[in-house]
Amino acid sequence: MPSDLAVIGLGPYGLPLAQAAVAAGIHTVGYATGPEAGSLSPAELRRMHSAGFRPATDPAQLGRVRTAVICAPTPRGADGGLDLSQVEAAARTLAERLRPHTTVILESPVLPGTTEDFLRPLLEKGSGLRAGRDFHLAYSPSRVDPGNRDHTPASTPKVIGGLTPACTESAAAFYGRLTDKVVRARGLREAETVRLLETNFRHVNIALVNEMAVLCHELGVDLWDVIRCAETKPFGFQAFRPGPGVGGHAVPQDLTGHATRTLRMVELAQQVNTRMPRYVVQRAATLLNEHGKSARGARILLLGVTYKADLADQQGTPAQEIAVRLMELGASVSYHDPYVPAWNVLDRPVPRADSFYEAAADADLTILLQQHRTYDLQGLSVKAQLLLDTRGATPSGAAHRL
């Protein structure tokens, strides 16, 4: 049976889109481009299936839709740039089945120019059709904030940029079924650059507060109180908070190799943020030393090893590097995370603490890396022998803060 929509790639960008589409009553097929389809739990699959979602195992099903959205992941490659191999594979698979009048939209994070210079030739060569004449081609930056209950796909404006004005309008008509507001960019490259700006904005501002965290510790200033006060300013300020590192799927880009100049501020922000796991380990070793203990042989408990609170996603989590560096110092590392039943570091399983309180009481040092809602932080601050809070989540004076 023909469907309205095909979502190609069921990872962090495609799965939320598919869920929003079926919630809006759109008959949707989902085509996995890799093992990310495993993120669908059986219960989620049953709910989505009953609402009109169909997992596609036969690529021929992609040729029976009005709209196809490519949401393949684009992780950082070995050269530091975005790896477009999964986008390429998705494009080739779709192109062989592409029919006239189909609207093709790319949502994967890419650099400006990718939709027109990379995706368009693949689709045209594989299908024999011409973009802008035989089928519509557009880009829309994915705006997904996993776990955010306040900003759902329906309430989050979608930016659309098409190869032609008709392409823009066709994509806008589709997204108008999912969201309350559609914002039209001037073209493909403007829409792609929106994603670039939004991603880099996050990383640059996190880098600023991470540097402030290091400075304030040296000055003996409570940065968390500084942020609490600063965010009362109703204009010219947006609160960001420091942490042990920056995880997630959105990769910052400084345009190296893609433009006549780089974004120097983004380059510096990456340097600052990638230093944070090392800084956390330095603080941990110093705290142990101040309390008459050495990192070598110390029992250290890591609380929360996912990249974001209340999610199981470990993409880019700083917990990995922190664990490695602690092990290199000779520490005995264990962890607790309600969302991660098993965790490997350096291809070795890390012991998982069963009892939250008992593990904290037994550890020489407990490091709070992620603030899951299930954590009783008041009780933790009482039970833990020594506590390093990298999220500013514990009561003031109850722990050593980052």
Secondary structure, DSSP 8 states (H G I E B T S, - for coil): --EEEEEE--STTHHHHHHHHHHTT--EEEE-SSGGGGGS-HHHHHHHHHTTEEE--SGGGGGGEEEEEE-----B-TTSSB--HHHHHHHHHHHTT--TT-EEEE-S---TTHIIIIIHHHHHHHHS--BTTTBEEEE------TT-SSS-TTTS-EEEEESSHHHHHHHHHHHTTT-S-EEE-SSHHHHHHHHHHHHHHHHHHHHHHHHHHHHHHHHT--HHHHHHHHTT-SSS-------S---SS------TTTSSS--HHHHHHHHHHHHHHHHHHHHHHHHHHHTT--STT-EEEEE--SSSTT----TT-THHHHHHHHHHTT-EEEEE-TT-S--EETTEE--B-S-HHHHHHH-SEEEE----TT--HHHHHHH-SSEEESSS-S-TTSSEE-
